[in-house]
Amino acid sequence: MASKGMPILRRKALISATIAEIGEAGTLDVTVSQIAKRAGMSSALAHHYFGSKDKIFLAAMRHVLETFRLSVAQRLESAKNPQERIDAIIDASFEESQFEREIVAAWLAFYVRALQSKDTRRLLQVYARRLHSNLVFNLRQLFDDATAQAVAQGLASLIDGFYIRHALQDEVPDRGATRDMVRDYLDLWLERKGRT
């Protein structure tokens, strides 16, 4: 008799295998058969748990987003003021685990897939709204609403843009220097508004 926890373990194994296969291929051009083989199960079982490759991919992206969300939440616990909370979000965005080859490939595939899939685009919008909301909540304690919205847009663009540059280019500043440049953007706004 199969353990009640087996479906959860198999789903997790398939999600991990999906991320690993995308990382190895550098694209979504992987098959359910490849994913299932890496997870140590049959294609039929993979289809049983998820129904299609698109659903497996969406589950993998939800896992990546949840891992990121938990990293942000953990860092926010020790932040004592709005600027420290913004720093926590920036730090989570540039932490080492986000730059593992498989995770980078999954993020890039996620962006590309969002152009073709409503479900993926919706998931990407959830990430973007959550990032924007977290930034704006803290920035409103430092700036008026219009400025908070503008600074949040700039910070989110820098975070996503630098992440993509790190993923695709060889000659970029290290993660620490990149994180500092994003923080500098906030410092420039604080100076402009006389908040430092």
Biotite code that builds the C-alpha atoms (Angstrom):
import biotite.structure as struc

atoms = struc.array([
    struc.Atom([0.000, 0.000, 0.000], chain_id="A", res_id=1, res_name="MET", atom_name="CA", element="C"),
    struc.Atom([1.396, 3.395, -1.022], chain_id="A", res_id=2, res_name="ALA", atom_name="CA", element="C"),
    struc.Atom([2.162, 5.996, 1.620], chain_id="A", res_id=3, res_name="SER", atom_name="CA", element="C"),
    struc.Atom([-0.262, 8.932, 1.834], chain_id="A", res_id=4, res_name="LYS", atom_name="CA", element="C"),
    struc.Atom([2.712, 11.280, 1.533], chain_id="A", res_id=5, res_name="GLY", atom_name="CA", element="C"),
    struc.Atom([3.917, 9.663, -1.697], chain_id="A", res_id=6, res_name="MET", atom_name="CA", element="C"),
    struc.Atom([1.919, 11.947, -4.049], chain_id="A", res_id=7, res_name="PRO", atom_name="CA", element="C"),
    struc.Atom([3.462, 15.023, -2.356], chain_id="A", res_id=8, res_name="ILE", atom_name="CA", element="C"),
    struc.Atom([6.965, 13.552, -2.636], chain_id="A", res_id=9, res_name="LEU", atom_name="CA", element="C"),
    struc.Atom([6.415, 12.644, -6.279], chain_id="A", res_id=10, res_name="ARG", atom_name="CA", element="C"),
    struc.Atom([5.098, 16.110, -7.108], chain_id="A", res_id=11, res_name="ARG", atom_name="CA", element="C"),
    struc.Atom([8.139, 17.675, -5.430], chain_id="A", res_id=12, res_name="LYS", atom_name="CA", element="C"),
    struc.Atom([10.443, 15.323, -7.327], chain_id="A", res_id=13, res_name="ALA", atom_name="CA", element="C"),
    struc.Atom([8.795, 16.260, -10.633], chain_id="A", res_id=14, res_name="LEU", atom_name="CA", element="C"),
    struc.Atom([9.065, 19.983, -9.844], chain_id="A", res_id=15, res_name="ILE", atom_name="CA", element="C"),
    struc.Atom([12.762, 19.640, -8.981], chain_id="A", res_id=16, res_name="SER", atom_name="CA", element="C"),
    struc.Atom([13.333, 17.557, -12.114], chain_id="A", res_id=17, res_name="ALA", atom_name="CA", element="C"),
    struc.Atom([11.562, 20.184, -14.247], chain_id="A", res_id=18, res_name="THR", atom_name="CA", element="C"),
    struc.Atom([13.783, 22.960, -12.921], chain_id="A", res_id=19, res_name="ILE", atom_name="CA", element="C"),
    struc.Atom([16.893, 20.806, -13.435], chain_id="A", res_id=20, res_name="ALA", atom_name="CA", element="C"),
    struc.Atom([15.902, 19.852, -17.004], chain_id="A", res_id=21, res_name="GLU", atom_name="CA", element="C"),
    struc.Atom([15.162, 23.469, -17.948], chain_id="A", res_id=22, res_name="ILE", atom_name="CA", element="C"),
    struc.Atom([18.491, 24.488, -16.418], chain_id="A", res_id=23, res_name="GLY", atom_name="CA", element="C"),
    struc.Atom([20.363, 21.860, -18.396], chain_id="A", res_id=24, res_name="GLU", atom_name="CA", element="C"),
    struc.Atom([18.580, 22.641, -21.669], chain_id="A", res_id=25, res_name="ALA", atom_name="CA", element="C"),
    struc.Atom([18.437, 26.408, -21.105], chain_id="A", res_id=26, res_name="GLY", atom_name="CA", element="C"),
    struc.Atom([14.957, 26.334, -22.622], chain_id="A", res_id=27, res_name="THR", atom_name="CA", element="C"),
    struc.Atom([11.459, 24.915, -22.234], chain_id="A", res_id=28, res_name="LEU", atom_name="CA", element="C"),
    struc.Atom([12.208, 22.443, -25.032], chain_id="A", res_id=29, res_name="ASP", atom_name="CA", element="C"),
    struc.Atom([12.172, 19.499, -22.647], chain_id="A", res_id=30, res_name="VAL", atom_name="CA", element="C"),
    struc.Atom([9.741, 16.620, -22.675], chain_id="A", res_id=31, res_name="THR", atom_name="CA", element="C"),
    struc.Atom([7.604, 15.139, -19.939], chain_id="A", res_id=32, res_name="VAL", atom_name="CA", element="C"),
    struc.Atom([9.521, 11.926, -20.568], chain_id="A", res_id=33, res_name="SER", atom_name="CA", element="C"),
    struc.Atom([12.854, 13.663, -19.770], chain_id="A", res_id=34, res_name="GLN", atom_name="CA", element="C"),
    struc.Atom([11.377, 15.247, -16.647], chain_id="A", res_id=35, res_name="ILE", atom_name="CA", element="C"),
    struc.Atom([9.851, 11.959, -15.471], chain_id="A", res_id=36, res_name="ALA", atom_name="CA", element="C"),
    struc.Atom([13.068, 10.029, -16.115], chain_id="A", res_id=37, res_name="LYS", atom_name="CA", element="C"),
    struc.Atom([15.077, 12.534, -14.046], chain_id="A", res_id=38, res_name="ARG", atom_name="CA", element="C"),
    struc.Atom([12.485, 12.227, -11.271], chain_id="A", res_id=39, res_name="ALA", atom_name="CA", element="C"),
    struc.Atom([12.736, 8.417, -11.400], chain_id="A", res_id=40, res_name="GLY", atom_name="CA", element="C"),
    struc.Atom([9.203, 7.716, -12.577], chain_id="A", res_id=41, res_name="MET", atom_name="CA", element="C"),
    struc.Atom([7.211, 7.052, -15.734], chain_id="A", res_id=42, res_name="SER", atom_name="CA", element="C"),
    struc.Atom([5.743, 9.674, -18.080], chain_id="A", res_id=43, res_name="SER", atom_name="CA", element="C"),
    struc.Atom([2.291, 8.272, -17.309], chain_id="A", res_id=44, res_name="ALA", atom_name="CA", element="C"),
    struc.Atom([2.799, 8.992, -13.610], chain_id="A", res_id=45, res_name="LEU", atom_name="CA", element="C"),
    struc.Atom([4.007, 12.534, -14.357], chain_id="A", res_id=46, res_name="ALA", atom_name="CA", element="C"),
    struc.Atom([0.879, 13.115, -16.472], chain_id="A", res_id=47, res_name="HIS", atom_name="CA", element="C"),
    struc.Atom([-1.235, 11.629, -13.685], chain_id="A", res_id=48, res_name="HIS", atom_name="CA", element="C"),
    struc.Atom([0.069, 14.208, -11.178], chain_id="A", res_id=49, res_name="TYR", atom_name="CA", element="C"),
    struc.Atom([0.070, 17.289, -13.420], chain_id="A", res_id=50, res_name="PHE", atom_name="CA", element="C"),
    struc.Atom([-1.858, 16.549, -16.619], chain_id="A", res_id=51, res_name="GLY", atom_name="CA", element="C"),
    struc.Atom([0.497, 18.319, -19.045], chain_id="A", res_id=52, res_name="SER", atom_name="CA", element="C"),
    struc.Atom([3.972, 19.782, -19.474], chain_id="A", res_id=53, res_name="LYS", atom_name="CA", element="C"),
    struc.Atom([2.540, 23.305, -19.140], chain_id="A", res_id=54, res_name="ASP", atom_name="CA", element="C"),
    struc.Atom([1.049, 22.425, -15.756], chain_id="A", res_id=55, res_name="LYS", atom_name="CA", element="C"),
    struc.Atom([4.330, 20.905, -14.591], chain_id="A", res_id=56, res_name="ILE", atom_name="CA", element="C"),
    struc.Atom([6.129, 24.067, -15.681], chain_id="A", res_id=57, res_name="PHE", atom_name="CA", element="C"),
    struc.Atom([3.600, 26.289, -13.880], chain_id="A", res_id=58, res_name="LEU", atom_name="CA", element="C"),
    struc.Atom([4.047, 24.218, -10.713], chain_id="A", res_id=59, res_name="ALA", atom_name="CA", element="C"),
    struc.Atom([7.826, 24.609, -11.026], chain_id="A", res_id=60, res_name="ALA", atom_name="CA", element="C"),
    struc.Atom([7.486, 28.387, -11.377], chain_id="A", res_id=61, res_name="MET", atom_name="CA", element="C"),
    struc.Atom([5.136, 28.548, -8.400], chain_id="A", res_id=62, res_name="ARG", atom_name="CA", element="C"),
    struc.Atom([7.823, 26.716, -6.434], chain_id="A", res_id=63, res_name="HIS", atom_name="CA", element="C"),
    struc.Atom([10.513, 29.208, -7.544], chain_id="A", res_id=64, res_name="VAL", atom_name="CA", element="C"),
    struc.Atom([8.249, 32.151, -6.664], chain_id="A", res_id=65, res_name="LEU", atom_name="CA", element="C"),
    struc.Atom([7.337, 30.650, -3.281], chain_id="A", res_id=66, res_name="GLU", atom_name="CA", element="C"),
    struc.Atom([11.017, 30.082, -2.473], chain_id="A", res_id=67, res_name="THR", atom_name="CA", element="C"),
    struc.Atom([11.694, 33.732, -3.315], chain_id="A", res_id=68, res_name="PHE", atom_name="CA", element="C"),
    struc.Atom([8.679, 34.894, -1.256], chain_id="A", res_id=69, res_name="ARG", atom_name="CA", element="C"),
    struc.Atom([9.863, 32.930, 1.772], chain_id="A", res_id=70, res_name="LEU", atom_name="CA", element="C"),
    struc.Atom([13.363, 34.404, 1.429], chain_id="A", res_id=71, res_name="SER", atom_name="CA", element="C"),
    struc.Atom([11.903, 37.927, 1.397], chain_id="A", res_id=72, res_name="VAL", atom_name="CA", element="C"),
    struc.Atom([9.649, 37.150, 4.380], chain_id="A", res_id=73, res_name="ALA", atom_name="CA", element="C"),
    struc.Atom([12.555, 35.722, 6.387], chain_id="A", res_id=74, res_name="GLN", atom_name="CA", element="C"),
    struc.Atom([14.677, 38.810, 5.753], chain_id="A", res_id=75, res_name="ARG", atom_name="CA", element="C"),
    struc.Atom([11.796, 41.168, 6.553], chain_id="A", res_id=76, res_name="LEU", atom_name="CA", element="C"),
    struc.Atom([11.442, 39.642, 10.034], chain_id="A", res_id=77, res_name="GLU", atom_name="CA", element="C"),
    struc.Atom([14.649, 41.296, 11.235], chain_id="A", res_id=78, res_name="SER", atom_name="CA", element="C"),
    struc.Atom([14.137, 44.629, 9.421], chain_id="A", res_id=79, res_name="ALA", atom_name="CA", element="C"),
    struc.Atom([13.303, 47.473, 11.804], chain_id="A", res_id=80, res_name="LYS", atom_name="CA", element="C"),
    struc.Atom([12.325, 50.350, 9.503], chain_id="A", res_id=81, res_name="ASN", atom_name="CA", element="C"),
    struc.Atom([11.141, 51.008, 5.933], chain_id="A", res_id=82, res_name="PRO", atom_name="CA", element="C"),
    struc.Atom([14.626, 51.384, 4.484], chain_id="A", res_id=83, res_name="GLN", atom_name="CA", element="C"),
    struc.Atom([15.786, 48.111, 6.071], chain_id="A", res_id=84, res_name="GLU", atom_name="CA", element="C"),
    struc.Atom([12.675, 46.389, 4.687], chain_id="A", res_id=85, res_name="ARG", atom_name="CA", element="C"),
    struc.Atom([13.437, 47.677, 1.184], chain_id="A", res_id=86, res_name="ILE", atom_name="CA", element="C"),
    struc.Atom([17.046, 46.497, 1.618], chain_id="A", res_id=87, res_name="ASP", atom_name="CA", element="C"),
    struc.Atom([15.689, 43.069, 2.640], chain_id="A", res_id=88, res_name="ALA", atom_name="CA", element="C"),
    struc.Atom([13.712, 42.833, -0.612], chain_id="A", res_id=89, res_name="ILE", atom_name="CA", element="C"),
    struc.Atom([16.764, 43.870, -2.641], chain_id="A", res_id=90, res_name="ILE", atom_name="CA", element="C"),
    struc.Atom([19.002, 41.420, -0.753], chain_id="A", res_id=91, res_name="ASP", atom_name="CA", element="C"),
    struc.Atom([16.590, 38.532, -1.369], chain_id="A", res_id=92, res_name="ALA", atom_name="CA", element="C"),
    struc.Atom([16.501, 39.400, -5.062], chain_id="A", res_id=93, res_name="SER", atom_name="CA", element="C"),
    struc.Atom([20.275, 39.084, -5.324], chain_id="A", res_id=94, res_name="PHE", atom_name="CA", element="C"),
    struc.Atom([20.961, 36.246, -2.907], chain_id="A", res_id=95, res_name="GLU", atom_name="CA", element="C"),
    struc.Atom([23.142, 33.394, -4.140], chain_id="A", res_id=96, res_name="GLU", atom_name="CA", element="C"),
    struc.Atom([20.346, 30.825, -4.428], chain_id="A", res_id=97, res_name="SER", atom_name="CA", element="C"),
    struc.Atom([18.562, 33.001, -7.000], chain_id="A", res_id=98, res_name="GLN", atom_name="CA", element="C"),
    struc.Atom([21.615, 32.726, -9.256], chain_id="A", res_id=99, res_name="PHE", atom_name="CA", element="C"),
    struc.Atom([21.880, 28.946, -9.420], chain_id="A", res_id=100, res_name="GLU", atom_name="CA", element="C"),
    struc.Atom([22.007, 27.942, -13.090], chain_id="A", res_id=101, res_name="ARG", atom_name="CA", element="C"),
    struc.Atom([18.708, 26.039, -12.965], chain_id="A", res_id=102, res_name="GLU", atom_name="CA", element="C"),
    struc.Atom([16.851, 28.865, -11.228], chain_id="A", res_id=103, res_name="ILE", atom_name="CA", element="C"),
    struc.Atom([18.161, 31.466, -13.696], chain_id="A", res_id=104, res_name="VAL", atom_name="CA", element="C"),
    struc.Atom([17.102, 29.294, -16.631], chain_id="A", res_id=105, res_name="ALA", atom_name="CA", element="C"),
    struc.Atom([13.659, 28.793, -15.077], chain_id="A", res_id=106, res_name="ALA", atom_name="CA", element="C"),
    struc.Atom([13.198, 32.561, -14.594], chain_id="A", res_id=107, res_name="TRP", atom_name="CA", element="C"),
    struc.Atom([14.260, 33.322, -18.177], chain_id="A", res_id=108, res_name="LEU", atom_name="CA", element="C"),
    struc.Atom([11.970, 30.612, -19.546], chain_id="A", res_id=109, res_name="ALA", atom_name="CA", element="C"),
    struc.Atom([9.229, 32.046, -17.325], chain_id="A", res_id=110, res_name="PHE", atom_name="CA", element="C"),
    struc.Atom([9.576, 35.505, -18.901], chain_id="A", res_id=111, res_name="TYR", atom_name="CA", element="C"),
    struc.Atom([9.552, 34.088, -22.439], chain_id="A", res_id=112, res_name="VAL", atom_name="CA", element="C"),
    struc.Atom([6.635, 31.739, -21.746], chain_id="A", res_id=113, res_name="ARG", atom_name="CA", element="C"),
    struc.Atom([4.594, 34.650, -20.349], chain_id="A", res_id=114, res_name="ALA", atom_name="CA", element="C"),
    struc.Atom([4.459, 36.065, -23.892], chain_id="A", res_id=115, res_name="LEU", atom_name="CA", element="C"),
    struc.Atom([2.618, 32.948, -25.098], chain_id="A", res_id=116, res_name="GLN", atom_name="CA", element="C"),
    struc.Atom([0.638, 31.660, -22.130], chain_id="A", res_id=117, res_name="SER", atom_name="CA", element="C"),
    struc.Atom([-2.108, 33.474, -20.223], chain_id="A", res_id=118, res_name="LYS", atom_name="CA", element="C"),
    struc.Atom([-1.566, 31.297, -17.156], chain_id="A", res_id=119, res_name="ASP", atom_name="CA", element="C"),
    struc.Atom([2.160, 32.024, -17.097], chain_id="A", res_id=120, res_name="THR", atom_name="CA", element="C"),
    struc.Atom([1.567, 35.729, -17.712], chain_id="A", res_id=121, res_name="ARG", atom_name="CA", element="C"),
    struc.Atom([-0.903, 35.772, -14.815], chain_id="A", res_id=122, res_name="ARG", atom_name="CA", element="C"),
    struc.Atom([1.692, 34.134, -12.558], chain_id="A", res_id=123, res_name="LEU", atom_name="CA", element="C"),
    struc.Atom([4.347, 36.637, -13.635], chain_id="A", res_id=124, res_name="LEU", atom_name="CA", element="C"),
    struc.Atom([1.899, 39.464, -12.899], chain_id="A", res_id=125, res_name="GLN", atom_name="CA", element="C"),
    struc.Atom([1.366, 38.068, -9.389], chain_id="A", res_id=126, res_name="VAL", atom_name="CA", element="C"),
    struc.Atom([5.142, 38.226, -8.813], chain_id="A", res_id=127, res_name="TYR", atom_name="CA", element="C"),
    struc.Atom([5.364, 41.765, -10.258], chain_id="A", res_id=128, res_name="ALA", atom_name="CA", element="C"),
    struc.Atom([2.385, 43.028, -8.226], chain_id="A", res_id=129, res_name="ARG", atom_name="CA", element="C"),
    struc.Atom([3.732, 41.488, -5.019], chain_id="A", res_id=130, res_name="ARG", atom_name="CA", element="C"),
    struc.Atom([7.166, 43.052, -5.549], chain_id="A", res_id=131, res_name="LEU", atom_name="CA", element="C"),
    struc.Atom([5.614, 46.428, -6.383], chain_id="A", res_id=132, res_name="HIS", atom_name="CA", element="C"),
    struc.Atom([3.221, 46.252, -3.426], chain_id="A", res_id=133, res_name="SER", atom_name="CA", element="C"),
    struc.Atom([5.992, 45.383, -0.944], chain_id="A", res_id=134, res_name="ASN", atom_name="CA", element="C"),
    struc.Atom([8.152, 48.212, -2.234], chain_id="A", res_id=135, res_name="LEU", atom_name="CA", element="C"),
    struc.Atom([5.343, 50.794, -2.316], chain_id="A", res_id=136, res_name="VAL", atom_name="CA", element="C"),
    struc.Atom([4.164, 49.917, 1.210], chain_id="A", res_id=137, res_name="PHE", atom_name="CA", element="C"),
    struc.Atom([7.593, 50.820, 2.595], chain_id="A", res_id=138, res_name="ASN", atom_name="CA", element="C"),
    struc.Atom([8.349, 53.683, 0.208], chain_id="A", res_id=139, res_name="LEU", atom_name="CA", element="C"),
    struc.Atom([5.115, 55.466, 1.240], chain_id="A", res_id=140, res_name="ARG", atom_name="CA", element="C"),
    struc.Atom([6.680, 55.826, 4.677], chain_id="A", res_id=141, res_name="GLN", atom_name="CA", element="C"),
    struc.Atom([9.568, 57.731, 3.073], chain_id="A", res_id=142, res_name="LEU", atom_name="CA", element="C"),
    struc.Atom([7.909, 59.610, 0.176], chain_id="A", res_id=143, res_name="PHE", atom_name="CA", element="C"),
    struc.Atom([4.568, 60.948, -1.021], chain_id="A", res_id=144, res_name="ASP", atom_name="CA", element="C"),
    struc.Atom([2.429, 58.452, -2.936], chain_id="A", res_id=145, res_name="ASP", atom_name="CA", element="C"),
    struc.Atom([3.376, 59.538, -6.478], chain_id="A", res_id=146, res_name="ALA", atom_name="CA", element="C"),
    struc.Atom([7.092, 59.427, -5.658], chain_id="A", res_id=147, res_name="THR", atom_name="CA", element="C"),
    struc.Atom([6.710, 56.078, -3.876], chain_id="A", res_id=148, res_name="ALA", atom_name="CA", element="C"),
    struc.Atom([5.071, 54.630, -7.007], chain_id="A", res_id=149, res_name="GLN", atom_name="CA", element="C"),
    struc.Atom([7.828, 55.998, -9.265], chain_id="A", res_id=150, res_name="ALA", atom_name="CA", element="C"),
    struc.Atom([10.672, 54.782, -7.025], chain_id="A", res_id=151, res_name="VAL", atom_name="CA", element="C"),
    struc.Atom([9.044, 51.344, -6.712], chain_id="A", res_id=152, res_name="ALA", atom_name="CA", element="C"),
    struc.Atom([8.828, 51.099, -10.499], chain_id="A", res_id=153, res_name="GLN", atom_name="CA", element="C"),
    struc.Atom([12.495, 52.068, -10.801], chain_id="A", res_id=154, res_name="GLY", atom_name="CA", element="C"),
    struc.Atom([13.654, 49.619, -8.132], chain_id="A", res_id=155, res_name="LEU", atom_name="CA", element="C"),
    struc.Atom([11.654, 46.731, -9.635], chain_id="A", res_id=156, res_name="ALA", atom_name="CA", element="C"),
    struc.Atom([13.027, 47.533, -13.100], chain_id="A", res_id=157, res_name="SER", atom_name="CA", element="C"),
    struc.Atom([16.584, 47.584, -11.783], chain_id="A", res_id=158, res_name="LEU", atom_name="CA", element="C"),
    struc.Atom([16.116, 44.312, -9.905], chain_id="A", res_id=159, res_name="ILE", atom_name="CA", element="C"),
    struc.Atom([14.654, 42.501, -12.922], chain_id="A", res_id=160, res_name="ASP", atom_name="CA", element="C"),
    struc.Atom([17.013, 44.167, -15.391], chain_id="A", res_id=161, res_name="GLY", atom_name="CA", element="C"),
    struc.Atom([20.189, 43.412, -13.463], chain_id="A", res_id=162, res_name="PHE", atom_name="CA", element="C"),
    struc.Atom([19.003, 39.848, -12.898], chain_id="A", res_id=163, res_name="TYR", atom_name="CA", element="C"),
    struc.Atom([18.601, 39.345, -16.653], chain_id="A", res_id=164, res_name="ILE", atom_name="CA", element="C"),
    struc.Atom([21.995, 40.955, -17.330], chain_id="A", res_id=165, res_name="ARG", atom_name="CA", element="C"),
    struc.Atom([23.632, 38.607, -14.816], chain_id="A", res_id=166, res_name="HIS", atom_name="CA", element="C"),
    struc.Atom([21.936, 35.665, -16.488], chain_id="A", res_id=167, res_name="ALA", atom_name="CA", element="C"),
    struc.Atom([22.895, 36.575, -20.052], chain_id="A", res_id=168, res_name="LEU", atom_name="CA", element="C"),
    struc.Atom([26.174, 38.488, -19.909], chain_id="A", res_id=169, res_name="GLN", atom_name="CA", element="C"),
    struc.Atom([29.651, 37.532, -18.805], chain_id="A", res_id=170, res_name="ASP", atom_name="CA", element="C"),
    struc.Atom([30.919, 40.991, -17.897], chain_id="A", res_id=171, res_name="GLU", atom_name="CA", element="C"),
    struc.Atom([28.688, 42.413, -15.191], chain_id="A", res_id=172, res_name="VAL", atom_name="CA", element="C"),
    struc.Atom([29.454, 43.567, -11.643], chain_id="A", res_id=173, res_name="PRO", atom_name="CA", element="C"),
    struc.Atom([29.307, 40.849, -8.995], chain_id="A", res_id=174, res_name="ASP", atom_name="CA", element="C"),
    struc.Atom([26.071, 40.358, -7.097], chain_id="A", res_id=175, res_name="ARG", atom_name="CA", element="C"),
    struc.Atom([27.217, 42.529, -4.178], chain_id="A", res_id=176, res_name="GLY", atom_name="CA", element="C"),
    struc.Atom([28.128, 45.451, -6.444], chain_id="A", res_id=177, res_name="ALA", atom_name="CA", element="C"),
    struc.Atom([24.858, 45.065, -8.325], chain_id="A", res_id=178, res_name="THR", atom_name="CA", element="C"),
    struc.Atom([22.885, 45.069, -5.079], chain_id="A", res_id=179, res_name="ARG", atom_name="CA", element="C"),
    struc.Atom([24.748, 48.237, -4.027], chain_id="A", res_id=180, res_name="ASP", atom_name="CA", element="C"),
    struc.Atom([23.834, 49.955, -7.315], chain_id="A", res_id=181, res_name="MET", atom_name="CA", element="C"),
    struc.Atom([20.156, 49.216, -6.712], chain_id="A", res_id=182, res_name="VAL", atom_name="CA", element="C"),
    struc.Atom([20.473, 50.599, -3.181], chain_id="A", res_id=183, res_name="ARG", atom_name="CA", element="C"),
    struc.Atom([22.236, 53.691, -4.583], chain_id="A", res_id=184, res_name="ASP", atom_name="CA", element="C"),
    struc.Atom([19.134, 54.386, -6.679], chain_id="A", res_id=185, res_name="TYR", atom_name="CA", element="C"),
    struc.Atom([17.065, 54.590, -3.503], chain_id="A", res_id=186, res_name="LEU", atom_name="CA", element="C"),
    struc.Atom([19.728, 56.739, -1.796], chain_id="A", res_id=187, res_name="ASP", atom_name="CA", element="C"),
    struc.Atom([19.641, 59.189, -4.727], chain_id="A", res_id=188, res_name="LEU", atom_name="CA", element="C"),
    struc.Atom([15.888, 59.579, -4.325], chain_id="A", res_id=189, res_name="TRP", atom_name="CA", element="C"),
    struc.Atom([16.250, 60.063, -0.579], chain_id="A", res_id=190, res_name="LEU", atom_name="CA", element="C"),
    struc.Atom([18.862, 62.769, -1.165], chain_id="A", res_id=191, res_name="GLU", atom_name="CA", element="C"),
    struc.Atom([16.685, 64.425, -3.802], chain_id="A", res_id=192, res_name="ARG", atom_name="CA", element="C"),
    struc.Atom([13.798, 64.587, -1.347], chain_id="A", res_id=193, res_name="LYS", atom_name="CA", element="C"),
    struc.Atom([16.066, 65.654, 1.539], chain_id="A", res_id=194, res_name="GLY", atom_name="CA", element="C"),
    struc.Atom([15.442, 62.467, 3.523], chain_id="A", res_id=195, res_name="ARG", atom_name="CA", element="C"),
    struc.Atom([19.072, 61.596, 4.315], chain_id="A", res_id=196, res_name="THR", atom_name="CA", element="C"),
])
